[in-house]
Amino acid sequence: DHWPHVSDHGWVHISASEISISLELRVGLSDKGTLNVSTVSCSVNVGKADVTFHGSSWSWLYNLFSGTISASLKSKLQYKVCLLVKDVVANDLNEDLATLDLQSDIDDYCYIDYSLVQPPFVIKDALFI
């Protein structure tokens, strides 16, 4: 109760740019004969992150620390984006791949089975299934 209480209001402009994502994926075969994908490595580089405070009588003071805040923001963004990408691959992408129809009926007695019988073979420019 003896410390002075200071309150403030305003807004902050945050921007990130020059973002690159490098992702290495492993393509495999599920038990059901569908493709499955896992993340081997992920790297994110945020080239620029800027934080600018506005609308406050103390904005000039807060902006003195914007470089430190921006550096911390870049580091956290790089980490969080990789977590998000890994989660999307592990869950959403593989869920979508698991729903692919692996059979096409030709008529009442014949169908084509598209299930994979061996893992796919991947080279730089192609995926062989």
N, CA, C and O atoms as CSV, one atom per row, in Angstrom:
chain,resi,resn,atom,element,x,y,z
A,1,ASP,N,N,0.799,-1.201,0.000
A,1,ASP,CA,C,0.000,0.000,0.000
A,1,ASP,C,C,0.845,1.270,0.000
A,1,ASP,O,O,0.345,2.343,-0.338
A,2,HIS,N,N,2.125,1.163,0.377
A,2,HIS,CA,C,2.964,2.347,0.451
A,2,HIS,C,C,3.653,2.677,-0.866
A,2,HIS,O,O,4.193,3.771,-1.030
A,3,TRP,N,N,3.637,1.741,-1.796
A,3,TRP,CA,C,4.258,2.000,-3.094
A,3,TRP,C,C,3.310,2.824,-3.932
A,3,TRP,O,O,2.095,2.628,-3.883
A,4,PRO,N,N,3.856,3.739,-4.694
A,4,PRO,CA,C,2.950,4.524,-5.551
A,4,PRO,C,C,2.364,3.634,-6.647
A,4,PRO,O,O,3.049,2.777,-7.205
A,5,HIS,N,N,1.132,3.849,-6.929
A,5,HIS,CA,C,0.443,3.100,-7.973
A,5,HIS,C,C,0.421,3.954,-9.244
A,5,HIS,O,O,-0.017,5.104,-9.235
A,6,VAL,N,N,0.908,3.356,-10.335
A,6,VAL,CA,C,0.929,4.057,-11.613
A,6,VAL,C,C,0.108,3.239,-12.599
A,6,VAL,O,O,0.310,2.031,-12.728
A,7,SER,N,N,-0.799,3.879,-13.280
A,7,SER,CA,C,-1.552,3.191,-14.323
A,7,SER,C,C,-1.353,3.956,-15.625
A,7,SER,O,O,-1.020,5.141,-15.627
A,8,ASP,N,N,-1.561,3.264,-16.708
A,8,ASP,CA,C,-1.319,3.871,-18.012
A,8,ASP,C,C,-2.257,3.219,-19.018
A,8,ASP,O,O,-2.866,2.187,-18.738
A,9,HIS,N,N,-2.362,3.819,-20.164
A,9,HIS,CA,C,-3.130,3.254,-21.256
A,9,HIS,C,C,-2.452,3.655,-22.558
A,9,HIS,O,O,-1.637,4.577,-22.589
A,10,GLY,N,N,-2.791,2.968,-23.607
A,10,GLY,CA,C,-2.212,3.228,-24.914
A,10,GLY,C,C,-2.311,1.965,-25.743
A,10,GLY,O,O,-3.106,1.075,-25.440
A,11,TRP,N,N,-1.519,1.887,-26.773
A,11,TRP,CA,C,-1.512,0.696,-27.607
A,11,TRP,C,C,-0.096,0.439,-28.082
A,11,TRP,O,O,0.792,1.285,-27.978
A,12,VAL,N,N,0.077,-0.763,-28.607
A,12,VAL,CA,C,1.387,-1.169,-29.095
A,12,VAL,C,C,1.219,-1.716,-30.508
A,12,VAL,O,O,0.274,-2.450,-30.797
A,13,HIS,N,N,2.135,-1.351,-31.368
A,13,HIS,CA,C,2.170,-1.874,-32.736
A,13,HIS,C,C,3.288,-2.907,-32.792
A,13,HIS,O,O,4.448,-2.598,-32.521
A,14,ILE,N,N,2.930,-4.125,-33.143
A,14,ILE,CA,C,3.903,-5.219,-33.233
A,14,ILE,C,C,3.886,-5.746,-34.659
A,14,ILE,O,O,2.825,-6.039,-35.211
A,15,SER,N,N,5.069,-5.865,-35.249
A,15,SER,CA,C,5.144,-6.436,-36.592
A,15,SER,C,C,6.334,-7.379,-36.679
A,15,SER,O,O,7.360,-7.185,-36.026
A,16,ALA,N,N,6.167,-8.396,-37.497
A,16,ALA,CA,C,7.247,-9.346,-37.784
A,16,ALA,C,C,7.280,-9.520,-39.297
A,16,ALA,O,O,6.233,-9.620,-39.938
A,17,SER,N,N,8.475,-9.558,-39.864
A,17,SER,CA,C,8.593,-9.693,-41.310
A,17,SER,C,C,9.849,-10.481,-41.655
A,17,SER,O,O,10.654,-10.828,-40.791
A,18,GLU,N,N,9.983,-10.751,-42.947
A,18,GLU,CA,C,11.111,-11.529,-43.464
A,18,GLU,C,C,11.215,-12.859,-42.726
A,18,GLU,O,O,12.269,-13.223,-42.204
A,19,ILE,N,N,10.086,-13.575,-42.700
A,19,ILE,CA,C,9.997,-14.847,-41.982
A,19,ILE,C,C,10.226,-15.991,-42.959
A,19,ILE,O,O,9.599,-16.050,-44.017
A,20,SER,N,N,11.124,-16.896,-42.598
A,20,SER,CA,C,11.348,-18.088,-43.412
A,20,SER,C,C,11.222,-19.326,-42.528
A,20,SER,O,O,11.609,-19.323,-41.360
A,21,ILE,N,N,10.670,-20.380,-43.120
A,21,ILE,CA,C,10.487,-21.644,-42.415
A,21,ILE,C,C,11.164,-22.738,-43.233
A,21,ILE,O,O,10.915,-22.881,-44.430
A,22,SER,N,N,12.016,-23.498,-42.573
A,22,SER,CA,C,12.646,-24.652,-43.197
A,22,SER,C,C,12.146,-25.891,-42.460
A,22,SER,O,O,12.284,-26.003,-41.242
A,23,LEU,N,N,11.570,-26.809,-43.212
A,23,LEU,CA,C,10.927,-27.963,-42.612
A,23,LEU,C,C,11.401,-29.225,-43.312
A,23,LEU,O,O,11.359,-29.314,-44.539
A,24,GLU,N,N,11.848,-30.191,-42.540
A,24,GLU,CA,C,12.222,-31.492,-43.093
A,24,GLU,C,C,11.200,-32.505,-42.596
A,24,GLU,O,O,11.008,-32.674,-41.392
A,25,LEU,N,N,10.547,-33.177,-43.543
A,25,LEU,CA,C,9.498,-34.136,-43.214
A,25,LEU,C,C,9.923,-35.545,-43.595
A,25,LEU,O,O,10.651,-35.745,-44.568
A,26,ARG,N,N,9.471,-36.503,-42.831
A,26,ARG,CA,C,9.669,-37.916,-43.161
A,26,ARG,C,C,8.314,-38.454,-43.610
A,26,ARG,O,O,7.322,-38.356,-42.887
A,27,VAL,N,N,8.288,-39.015,-44.801
A,27,VAL,CA,C,7.058,-39.580,-45.346
A,27,VAL,C,C,7.147,-41.087,-45.185
A,27,VAL,O,O,8.121,-41.715,-45.597
A,28,GLY,N,N,6.111,-41.656,-44.577
A,28,GLY,CA,C,6.116,-43.086,-44.323
A,28,GLY,C,C,4.796,-43.733,-44.671
A,28,GLY,O,O,3.955,-43.157,-45.362
A,29,LEU,N,N,4.638,-44.944,-44.174
A,29,LEU,CA,C,3.482,-45.778,-44.467
A,29,LEU,C,C,2.802,-46.125,-43.153
A,29,LEU,O,O,3.446,-46.606,-42.221
A,30,SER,N,N,1.489,-45.880,-43.079
A,30,SER,CA,C,0.745,-46.229,-41.869
A,30,SER,C,C,0.350,-47.699,-41.919
A,30,SER,O,O,0.527,-48.366,-42.939
A,31,ASP,N,N,-0.189,-48.196,-40.807
A,31,ASP,CA,C,-0.659,-49.584,-40.735
A,31,ASP,C,C,-1.800,-49.856,-41.701
A,31,ASP,O,O,-2.006,-51.000,-42.105
A,32,LYS,N,N,-2.547,-48.818,-42.079
A,32,LYS,CA,C,-3.690,-48.963,-42.967
A,32,LYS,C,C,-3.331,-48.781,-44.439
A,32,LYS,O,O,-4.207,-48.855,-45.301
A,33,GLY,N,N,-2.047,-48.543,-44.737
A,33,GLY,CA,C,-1.629,-48.385,-46.122
A,33,GLY,C,C,-1.718,-46.971,-46.648
A,33,GLY,O,O,-1.624,-46.755,-47.857
A,34,THR,N,N,-1.898,-45.993,-45.757
A,34,THR,CA,C,-1.928,-44.594,-46.184
A,34,THR,C,C,-0.583,-43.940,-45.895
A,34,THR,O,O,0.229,-44.449,-45.122
A,35,LEU,N,N,-0.378,-42.810,-46.533
A,35,LEU,CA,C,0.819,-42.027,-46.227
A,35,LEU,C,C,0.702,-41.461,-44.819
A,35,LEU,O,O,-0.390,-41.101,-44.378
A,36,ASN,N,N,1.816,-41.384,-44.119
A,36,ASN,CA,C,1.853,-40.594,-42.895
A,36,ASN,C,C,3.125,-39.770,-42.913
A,36,ASN,O,O,4.114,-40.133,-43.550
A,37,VAL,N,N,3.083,-38.669,-42.212
A,37,VAL,CA,C,4.170,-37.692,-42.259
A,37,VAL,C,C,4.579,-37.341,-40.837
A,37,VAL,O,O,3.733,-37.191,-39.956
A,38,SER,N,N,5.875,-37.211,-40.622
A,38,SER,CA,C,6.374,-36.742,-39.328
A,38,SER,C,C,7.424,-35.664,-39.573
A,38,SER,O,O,8.077,-35.641,-40.616
A,39,THR,N,N,7.573,-34.790,-38.617
A,39,THR,CA,C,8.540,-33.708,-38.727
A,39,THR,C,C,9.889,-34.185,-38.210
A,39,THR,O,O,9.998,-34.641,-37.072
A,40,VAL,N,N,10.905,-34.080,-39.039
A,40,VAL,CA,C,12.268,-34.433,-38.640
A,40,VAL,C,C,12.946,-33.213,-38.034
A,40,VAL,O,O,13.584,-33.305,-36.985
A,41,SER,N,N,12.806,-32.073,-38.697
A,41,SER,CA,C,13.393,-30.843,-38.169
A,41,SER,C,C,12.583,-29.641,-38.638
A,41,SER,O,O,11.912,-29.668,-39.670
A,42,CYS,N,N,12.676,-28.598,-37.844
A,42,CYS,CA,C,11.976,-27.357,-38.160
A,42,CYS,C,C,12.875,-26.203,-37.742
A,42,CYS,O,O,13.461,-26.215,-36.659
A,43,SER,N,N,12.973,-25.226,-38.601
A,43,SER,CA,C,13.742,-24.031,-38.298
A,43,SER,C,C,12.977,-22.822,-38.821
A,43,SER,O,O,12.550,-22.794,-39.975
A,44,VAL,N,N,12.813,-21.837,-37.969
A,44,VAL,CA,C,12.122,-20.605,-38.347
A,44,VAL,C,C,13.066,-19.441,-38.102
A,44,VAL,O,O,13.721,-19.365,-37.063
A,45,ASN,N,N,13.126,-18.548,-39.059
A,45,ASN,CA,C,13.932,-17.346,-38.902
A,45,ASN,C,C,13.027,-16.129,-39.104
A,45,ASN,O,O,12.427,-15.950,-40.164
A,46,VAL,N,N,12.946,-15.306,-38.073
A,46,VAL,CA,C,12.225,-14.043,-38.165
A,46,VAL,C,C,13.274,-12.967,-38.399
A,46,VAL,O,O,14.071,-12.662,-37.512
A,47,GLY,N,N,13.269,-12.395,-39.595
A,47,GLY,CA,C,14.273,-11.401,-39.947
A,47,GLY,C,C,14.130,-10.112,-39.157
A,47,GLY,O,O,15.122,-9.556,-38.684
A,48,LYS,N,N,12.902,-9.635,-39.013
A,48,LYS,CA,C,12.656,-8.381,-38.305
A,48,LYS,C,C,11.441,-8.528,-37.400
A,48,LYS,O,O,10.432,-9.120,-37.783
A,49,ALA,N,N,11.553,-7.992,-36.217
A,49,ALA,CA,C,10.414,-7.871,-35.307
A,49,ALA,C,C,10.501,-6.481,-34.701
A,49,ALA,O,O,11.534,-6.094,-34.156
A,50,ASP,N,N,9.431,-5.748,-34.796
A,50,ASP,CA,C,9.410,-4.378,-34.286
A,50,ASP,C,C,8.250,-4.212,-33.316
A,50,ASP,O,O,7.143,-4.695,-33.552
A,51,VAL,N,N,8.532,-3.516,-32.219
A,51,VAL,CA,C,7.527,-3.193,-31.218
A,51,VAL,C,C,7.596,-1.687,-30.988
A,51,VAL,O,O,8.660,-1.154,-30.674
A,52,THR,N,N,6.455,-0.996,-31.143
A,52,THR,CA,C,6.398,0.441,-30.930
A,52,THR,C,C,5.161,0.773,-30.101
A,52,THR,O,O,4.043,0.383,-30.438
A,53,PHE,N,N,5.386,1.493,-29.023
A,53,PHE,CA,C,4.300,1.893,-28.130
A,53,PHE,C,C,3.764,3.263,-28.541
A,53,PHE,O,O,4.527,4.131,-28.964
A,54,HIS,N,N,2.440,3.456,-28.416
A,54,HIS,CA,C,1.772,4.690,-28.814
A,54,HIS,C,C,0.692,5.055,-27.789
A,54,HIS,O,O,0.258,4.221,-26.994
A,55,GLY,N,N,0.280,6.302,-27.831
A,55,GLY,CA,C,-0.910,6.735,-27.120
A,55,GLY,C,C,-0.777,6.910,-25.626
A,55,GLY,O,O,-1.782,7.001,-24.921
A,56,SER,N,N,0.423,6.956,-25.139
A,56,SER,CA,C,0.628,7.104,-23.707
A,56,SER,C,C,1.640,8.214,-23.470
A,56,SER,O,O,2.506,8.469,-24.307
A,57,SER,N,N,1.524,8.860,-22.340
A,57,SER,CA,C,2.541,9.859,-22.013
A,57,SER,C,C,3.874,9.193,-21.686
A,57,SER,O,O,4.910,9.857,-21.648
A,58,TRP,N,N,3.848,7.889,-21.451
A,58,TRP,CA,C,5.074,7.147,-21.155
A,58,TRP,C,C,5.591,6.353,-22.365
A,58,TRP,O,O,6.556,5.601,-22.231
A,59,SER,N,N,4.982,6.502,-23.517
A,59,SER,CA,C,5.404,5.742,-24.699
A,59,SER,C,C,6.880,5.934,-25.007
A,59,SER,O,O,7.560,4.975,-25.373
A,60,TRP,N,N,7.384,7.139,-24.868
A,60,TRP,CA,C,8.798,7.411,-25.148
A,60,TRP,C,C,9.686,6.546,-24.245
A,60,TRP,O,O,10.732,6.071,-24.686
A,61,LEU,N,N,9.281,6.340,-22.997
A,61,LEU,CA,C,10.061,5.514,-22.076
A,61,LEU,C,C,9.983,4.046,-22.469
A,61,LEU,O,O,10.998,3.352,-22.510
A,62,TYR,N,N,8.773,3.579,-22.758
A,62,TYR,CA,C,8.600,2.181,-23.163
A,62,TYR,C,C,9.390,1.892,-24.434
A,62,TYR,O,O,9.979,0.819,-24.572
A,63,ASN,N,N,9.402,2.848,-25.364
A,63,ASN,CA,C,10.103,2.643,-26.633
A,63,ASN,C,C,11.615,2.562,-26.461
A,63,ASN,O,O,12.303,2.048,-27.342
A,64,LEU,N,N,12.147,3.059,-25.344
A,64,LEU,CA,C,13.580,2.875,-25.066
A,64,LEU,C,C,13.929,1.397,-24.922
A,64,LEU,O,O,15.065,0.994,-25.172
A,65,PHE,N,N,12.946,0.591,-24.518
A,65,PHE,CA,C,13.167,-0.845,-24.318
A,65,PHE,C,C,12.624,-1.688,-25.463
A,65,PHE,O,O,12.617,-2.917,-25.380
A,66,SER,N,N,12.173,-1.043,-26.523
A,66,SER,CA,C,11.545,-1.795,-27.612
A,66,SER,C,C,12.523,-2.742,-28.310
A,66,SER,O,O,12.105,-3.788,-28.806
A,67,GLY,N,N,13.800,-2.405,-28.361
A,67,GLY,CA,C,14.785,-3.310,-28.973
A,67,GLY,C,C,14.909,-4.607,-28.202
A,67,GLY,O,O,14.974,-5.680,-28.801
A,68,THR,N,N,14.943,-4.527,-26.894
A,68,THR,CA,C,15.021,-5.716,-26.052
A,68,THR,C,C,13.744,-6.535,-26.161
A,68,THR,O,O,13.785,-7.763,-26.232
A,69,ILE,N,N,12.611,-5.846,-26.174
A,69,ILE,CA,C,11.324,-6.530,-26.303
A,69,ILE,C,C,11.230,-7.201,-27.674
A,69,ILE,O,O,10.747,-8.329,-27.777
A,70,SER,N,N,11.684,-6.523,-28.719
A,70,SER,CA,C,11.655,-7.081,-30.077
A,70,SER,C,C,12.511,-8.337,-30.178
A,70,SER,O,O,12.098,-9.321,-30.793
A,71,ALA,N,N,13.697,-8.313,-29.581
A,71,ALA,CA,C,14.584,-9.487,-29.623
A,71,ALA,C,C,13.939,-10.672,-28.916
A,71,ALA,O,O,14.018,-11.805,-29.392
A,72,SER,N,N,13.310,-10.410,-27.793
A,72,SER,CA,C,12.620,-11.479,-27.074
A,72,SER,C,C,11.446,-12.008,-27.888
A,72,SER,O,O,11.206,-13.215,-27.930
A,73,LEU,N,N,10.717,-11.103,-28.532
A,73,LEU,CA,C,9.586,-11.484,-29.371
A,73,LEU,C,C,10.044,-12.377,-30.525
A,73,LEU,O,O,9.406,-13.392,-30.804
A,74,LYS,N,N,11.134,-12.017,-31.196
A,74,LYS,CA,C,11.670,-12.823,-32.296
A,74,LYS,C,C,11.965,-14.237,-31.832
A,74,LYS,O,O,11.578,-15.206,-32.485
A,75,SER,N,N,12.650,-14.352,-30.704
A,75,SER,CA,C,13.024,-15.660,-30.178
A,75,SER,C,C,11.793,-16.512,-29.862
A,75,SER,O,O,11.738,-17.694,-30.201
A,76,LYS,N,N,10.828,-15.904,-29.221
A,76,LYS,CA,C,9.603,-16.640,-28.864
A,76,LYS,C,C,8.795,-17.016,-30.105
A,76,LYS,O,O,8.249,-18.118,-30.169
A,77,LEU,N,N,8.710,-16.124,-31.087
A,77,LEU,CA,C,7.994,-16.422,-32.322
A,77,LEU,C,C,8.622,-17.609,-33.045
A,77,LEU,O,O,7.918,-18.509,-33.502
A,78,GLN,N,N,9.937,-17.604,-33.145
A,78,GLN,CA,C,10.641,-18.687,-33.837
A,78,GLN,C,C,10.334,-20.028,-33.173
A,78,GLN,O,O,10.092,-21.019,-33.862
A,79,TYR,N,N,10.343,-20.064,-31.862
A,79,TYR,CA,C,10.068,-21.293,-31.121
A,79,TYR,C,C,8.604,-21.709,-31.287
A,79,TYR,O,O,8.318,-22.870,-31.579
A,80,LYS,N,N,7.685,-20.771,-31.102
A,80,LYS,CA,C,6.256,-21.082,-31.141
A,80,LYS,C,C,5.784,-21.500,-32.536
A,80,LYS,O,O,4.932,-22.380,-32.659
A,81,VAL,N,N,6.328,-20.877,-33.588
A,81,VAL,CA,C,5.916,-21.247,-34.945
A,81,VAL,C,C,6.309,-22.687,-35.231
A,81,VAL,O,O,5.527,-23.426,-35.829
A,82,CYS,N,N,7.496,-23.102,-34.822
A,82,CYS,CA,C,7.902,-24.498,-35.033
A,82,CYS,C,C,6.998,-25.453,-34.259
A,82,CYS,O,O,6.620,-26.502,-34.781
A,83,LEU,N,N,6.653,-25.108,-33.040
A,83,LEU,CA,C,5.730,-25.957,-32.278
A,83,LEU,C,C,4.395,-26.099,-33.004
A,83,LEU,O,O,3.835,-27.193,-33.087
A,84,LEU,N,N,3.895,-24.990,-33.522
A,84,LEU,CA,C,2.623,-24.999,-34.238
A,84,LEU,C,C,2.701,-25.851,-35.504
A,84,LEU,O,O,1.805,-26.651,-35.773
A,85,VAL,N,N,3.766,-25.680,-36.274
A,85,VAL,CA,C,3.929,-26.450,-37.513
A,85,VAL,C,C,4.034,-27.946,-37.196
A,85,VAL,O,O,3.407,-28.763,-37.870
A,86,LYS,N,N,4.811,-28.305,-36.192
A,86,LYS,CA,C,4.944,-29.716,-35.810
A,86,LYS,C,C,3.594,-30.296,-35.398
A,86,LYS,O,O,3.282,-31.437,-35.737
A,87,ASP,N,N,2.800,-29.527,-34.676
A,87,ASP,CA,C,1.486,-29.986,-34.246
A,87,ASP,C,C,0.550,-30.178,-35.439
A,87,ASP,O,O,-0.182,-31.166,-35.502
A,88,VAL,N,N,0.573,-29.243,-36.376
A,88,VAL,CA,C,-0.280,-29.354,-37.569
A,88,VAL,C,C,0.097,-30.595,-38.371
A,88,VAL,O,O,-0.783,-31.315,-38.841
A,89,VAL,N,N,1.383,-30.852,-38.532
A,89,VAL,CA,C,1.823,-32.035,-39.279
A,89,VAL,C,C,1.408,-33.300,-38.535
A,89,VAL,O,O,0.819,-34.204,-39.128
A,90,ALA,N,N,1.710,-33.368,-37.244
A,90,ALA,CA,C,1.444,-34.578,-36.466
A,90,ALA,C,C,-0.039,-34.883,-36.352
A,90,ALA,O,O,-0.436,-36.048,-36.324
A,91,ASN,N,N,-0.851,-33.856,-36.287
A,91,ASN,CA,C,-2.279,-34.088,-36.065
A,91,ASN,C,C,-3.112,-33.846,-37.318
A,91,ASN,O,O,-3.659,-34.791,-37.884
A,92,ASP,N,N,-3.214,-32.624,-37.747
A,92,ASP,CA,C,-4.121,-32.280,-38.846
A,92,ASP,C,C,-3.759,-32.960,-40.158
A,92,ASP,O,O,-4.619,-33.556,-40.806
A,93,LEU,N,N,-2.504,-32.875,-40.551
A,93,LEU,CA,C,-2.097,-33.451,-41.837
A,93,LEU,C,C,-2.301,-34.958,-41.841
A,93,LEU,O,O,-2.859,-35.500,-42.794
A,94,ASN,N,N,-1.858,-35.643,-40.793
A,94,ASN,CA,C,-2.011,-37.095,-40.756
A,94,ASN,C,C,-3.469,-37.519,-40.627
A,94,ASN,O,O,-3.855,-38.565,-41.148
A,95,GLU,N,N,-4.284,-36.719,-39.940
A,95,GLU,CA,C,-5.725,-37.014,-39.891
A,95,GLU,C,C,-6.328,-36.915,-41.284
A,95,GLU,O,O,-7.139,-37.755,-41.675
A,96,ASP,N,N,-5.936,-35.893,-42.030
A,96,ASP,CA,C,-6.447,-35.737,-43.392
A,96,ASP,C,C,-5.975,-36.880,-44.290
A,96,ASP,O,O,-6.757,-37.409,-45.080
A,97,LEU,N,N,-4.711,-37.262,-44.177
A,97,LEU,CA,C,-4.193,-38.368,-44.979
A,97,LEU,C,C,-4.904,-39.675,-44.652
A,97,LEU,O,O,-5.127,-40.501,-45.537
A,98,ALA,N,N,-5.260,-39.866,-43.384
A,98,ALA,CA,C,-5.933,-41.101,-42.960
A,98,ALA,C,C,-7.346,-41.205,-43.519
A,98,ALA,O,O,-7.903,-42.301,-43.571
A,99,THR,N,N,-7.937,-40.091,-43.936
A,99,THR,CA,C,-9.316,-40.119,-44.448
A,99,THR,C,C,-9.380,-40.325,-45.963
A,99,THR,O,O,-10.469,-40.434,-46.526
A,100,LEU,N,N,-8.234,-40.379,-46.617
A,100,LEU,CA,C,-8.250,-40.579,-48.065
A,100,LEU,C,C,-8.882,-41.923,-48.403
A,100,LEU,O,O,-8.593,-42.936,-47.765
A,101,ASP,N,N,-9.743,-41.921,-49.409
A,101,ASP,CA,C,-10.392,-43.144,-49.849
A,101,ASP,C,C,-9.373,-43.997,-50.592
A,101,ASP,O,O,-8.784,-43.554,-51.578
A,102,LEU,N,N,-9.169,-45.213,-50.119
A,102,LEU,CA,C,-8.152,-46.083,-50.702
A,102,LEU,C,C,-8.740,-47.128,-51.644
A,102,LEU,O,O,-8.050,-48.059,-52.061
A,103,GLN,N,N,-10.003,-46.971,-51.972
A,103,GLN,CA,C,-10.639,-47.959,-52.832
A,103,GLN,C,C,-11.628,-47.276,-53.764
A,103,GLN,O,O,-12.411,-46.425,-53.342
A,104,SER,N,N,-11.585,-47.656,-55.029
A,104,SER,CA,C,-12.555,-47.167,-56.017
A,104,SER,C,C,-13.259,-48.364,-56.643
A,104,SER,O,O,-12.623,-49.263,-57.194
A,105,ASP,N,N,-14.562,-48.354,-56.548
A,105,ASP,CA,C,-15.342,-49.436,-57.159
A,105,ASP,C,C,-15.414,-49.227,-58.658
A,105,ASP,O,O,-15.692,-48.128,-59.138
A,106,ILE,N,N,-15.161,-50.285,-59.377
A,106,ILE,CA,C,-15.308,-50.251,-60.833
A,106,ILE,C,C,-16.723,-50.705,-61.191
A,106,ILE,O,O,-17.399,-50.083,-62.011
A,107,ASP,N,N,-17.153,-51.788,-60.569
A,107,ASP,CA,C,-18.525,-52.274,-60.697
A,107,ASP,C,C,-18.838,-53.065,-59.435
A,107,ASP,O,O,-18.133,-52.927,-58.435
A,108,ASP,N,N,-19.893,-53.900,-59.461
A,108,ASP,CA,C,-20.292,-54.639,-58.267
A,108,ASP,C,C,-19.284,-55.720,-57.870
A,108,ASP,O,O,-19.319,-56.199,-56.737
A,109,TYR,N,N,-18.404,-56.106,-58.761
A,109,TYR,CA,C,-17.510,-57.232,-58.495
A,109,TYR,C,C,-16.025,-56.858,-58.501
A,109,TYR,O,O,-15.165,-57.684,-58.193
A,110,CYS,N,N,-15.745,-55.629,-58.848
A,110,CYS,CA,C,-14.338,-55.270,-59.039
A,110,CYS,C,C,-14.058,-53.876,-58.473
A,110,CYS,O,O,-14.888,-52.972,-58.570
A,111,TYR,N,N,-12.897,-53.727,-57.895
A,111,TYR,CA,C,-12.495,-52.416,-57.371
A,111,TYR,C,C,-10.983,-52.267,-57.497
A,111,TYR,O,O,-10.258,-53.240,-57.703
A,112,ILE,N,N,-10.532,-51.028,-57.369
A,112,ILE,CA,C,-9.090,-50.738,-57.363
A,112,ILE,C,C,-8.715,-50.344,-55.944
A,112,ILE,O,O,-9.341,-49.473,-55.340
A,113,ASP,N,N,-7.681,-51.000,-55.418
A,113,ASP,CA,C,-7.192,-50.723,-54.064
A,113,ASP,C,C,-5.936,-49.856,-54.183
A,113,ASP,O,O,-4.940,-50.271,-54.777
A,114,TYR,N,N,-5.994,-48.655,-53.616
A,114,TYR,CA,C,-4.880,-47.725,-53.687
A,114,TYR,C,C,-3.970,-47.778,-52.455
A,114,TYR,O,O,-3.080,-46.940,-52.314
A,115,SER,N,N,-4.178,-48.736,-51.580
A,115,SER,CA,C,-3.343,-48.845,-50.377
A,115,SER,C,C,-1.892,-49.047,-50.775
A,115,SER,O,O,-1.577,-49.758,-51.730
A,116,LEU,N,N,-1.028,-48.408,-50.023
A,116,LEU,CA,C,0.402,-48.571,-50.279
A,116,LEU,C,C,0.856,-49.917,-49.718
A,116,LEU,O,O,0.397,-50.337,-48.656
A,117,VAL,N,N,1.744,-50.581,-50.421
A,117,VAL,CA,C,2.263,-51.870,-49.954
A,117,VAL,C,C,3.692,-51.747,-49.445
A,117,VAL,O,O,4.226,-52.666,-48.823
A,118,GLN,N,N,4.302,-50.599,-49.718
A,118,GLN,CA,C,5.646,-50.320,-49.198
A,118,GLN,C,C,5.769,-48.821,-48.979
A,118,GLN,O,O,5.025,-48.039,-49.571
A,119,PRO,N,N,6.706,-48.420,-48.131
A,119,PRO,CA,C,6.862,-46.978,-47.882
A,119,PRO,C,C,7.217,-46.236,-49.169
A,119,PRO,O,O,7.875,-46.791,-50.048
A,120,PRO,N,N,6.788,-44.999,-49.276
A,120,PRO,CA,C,7.120,-44.207,-50.465
A,120,PRO,C,C,8.618,-43.916,-50.513
A,120,PRO,O,O,9.310,-43.933,-49.496
A,121,PHE,N,N,9.083,-43.654,-51.708
A,121,PHE,CA,C,10.475,-43.314,-51.930
A,121,PHE,C,C,10.522,-41.849,-52.339
A,121,PHE,O,O,9.864,-41.444,-53.297
A,122,VAL,N,N,11.293,-41.064,-51.616
A,122,VAL,CA,C,11.330,-39.627,-51.852
A,122,VAL,C,C,12.730,-39.223,-52.310
A,122,VAL,O,O,13.733,-39.616,-51.715
A,123,ILE,N,N,12.773,-38.429,-53.379
A,123,ILE,CA,C,14.019,-37.791,-53.794
A,123,ILE,C,C,13.763,-36.285,-53.822
A,123,ILE,O,O,12.662,-35.829,-53.512
A,124,LYS,N,N,14.763,-35.536,-54.187
A,124,LYS,CA,C,14.679,-34.079,-54.118
A,124,LYS,C,C,13.437,-33.503,-54.806
A,124,LYS,O,O,12.776,-32.623,-54.254
A,125,ASP,N,N,13.122,-33.988,-55.988
A,125,ASP,CA,C,12.051,-33.391,-56.787
A,125,ASP,C,C,10.831,-34.282,-56.977
A,125,ASP,O,O,9.934,-33.924,-57.740
A,126,ALA,N,N,10.766,-35.436,-56.307
A,126,ALA,CA,C,9.654,-36.336,-56.585
A,126,ALA,C,C,9.353,-37.245,-55.396
A,126,ALA,O,O,10.194,-37.488,-54.530
A,127,LEU,N,N,8.119,-37.732,-55.396
A,127,LEU,CA,C,7.660,-38.698,-54.419
A,127,LEU,C,C,7.144,-39.891,-55.205
A,127,LEU,O,O,6.214,-39.757,-56.000
A,128,PHE,N,N,7.739,-41.053,-54.990
A,128,PHE,CA,C,7.318,-42.267,-55.691
A,128,PHE,C,C,6.516,-43.144,-54.735
A,128,PHE,O,O,6.995,-43.527,-53.668
A,129,ILE,N,N,5.278,-43.456,-55.143
A,129,ILE,CA,C,4.460,-44.301,-54.294
A,129,ILE,C,C,4.017,-45.539,-55.055
A,129,ILE,O,O,3.312,-46.384,-54.503
